[in-house]
């Protein structure tokens, strides 16, 4: 609740911090324009060091999370390929119990993959 209205941040805490920092930069920019009377140049160093450092840290954190997300997606896709190969093995294909176990693992992996794909898209924006 800010300025008599509610801000809804659709994301995790890092997303909130990023949007909050952008809001602070915007407020600083608006105040700078009002106080100086001329156009504010955002590259002039008016944004304080601490805020810039926080923004850079958030950016690095997002990049690292994106990299971890991509690595995990690759691992799960590879594991699913191996499981699918095992399913066609004649020894396993004749055992309904083993097929159910493999299918359950593939379903579990696919559920995690769906979540990772969504997160990957969010981080890539």
N, C-alpha and C positions, 0 to 999 in steps of 0.2 A: 504494500500500500504506500504509494508515493504521490504527492501532489493531489490528494483526494481522488485517486483512481488506482485500480489494481493492475499490476503488470504480471502477465502470465508467461513464464519462461518454459517453453516446451523442450526440455532436455535435462541433462544431468547438472550437477553442481558446477562443473567446469564451464558448461554452456552459460549458466547463470552468471558466473564471474566474468566471462568474456563479454556478454551483453551489458553487464553492469559497468565494466571498464569502458566500453564504447560509449555508454551513456555519459559517463564522467568526462570523457574526452569531448563529447558533443557539448556538454554544459560549459566546459572550459573554453571551447571555441566560441560559443555564443557570448559568454561573458567577456571574452577578449575583444570580440567585434564591438560589443556595446561600449566597452570602456575606451577603446582606442578610436572608434569612429571610422576605421578603415577596414579593409578586407584582411582577415586573419590568414596567415600562411602557416599551415600545420607543420611544415618542415622547418620552421624558424626556431624550433627548440622550446616552444612555449609549453609543450607537454613535459611535465616534470620527469626526472630520471626514474623515480620509483615506479610510476605508472607505466612507463615504457618498458622497464625491466619486468614488471608483472605480465604485461602483454606478451613479451617475448617468451617468458616462461610458459605461459598458457599455450602459445603456438608450438613450442617444442614438445609440450606434453601431448597435445593433439597429434602431432606428427609421430611421436613414439607410439601412441595408442593405435594409430592407423597402421603402423608397421606391424605391431603385434597382432592386430586384427587380420591383416593380410597373411601373416605367417600361419596363424591358427586355421584360417580358411583353407590354405594349401594343405595343411596336415589332415584336416577332416576329409577333404576331397580325396586325398590319396588313400586314406584309410577306407573310405567307402568303395573305392575302386578295388582294393584288395579283398574286401568283404564280398563284393559282387563276384569276383573271380572264385572265391571259396564256395560260393553258393552253387556254382555249376560243376563243382567237383562231384563225381559220381558217389563217393562215399558220404558226402554231406547231403547231396540232393535227395538221397533215399531216407534221410533221417529228419522227420518233421520237427523233432525237438531242437536239433542243431540249426535247422532252417529258421525256426522261430527266434532262436537266440541271435542269429546273424541279422535277421530282419529287424528285431528290436534294437540292436546296436545301430543299424543304418538309420532307423527312424529317429533315434536319439541324436545321432550325428546331424541329420537333416534339420532337426529342430534347432540345434545350436548354430548350424550354418545360417538358417533364416535370421536368427537374432544377430549374428555377425555381419551378414549382408546389410541389414538395416543400419547397424552401427557404423559400418564401413561407409555407407552412403552419407550418413550424418557427418562423419569426420571429413569426408572428401569435399564437402561444400565450403 
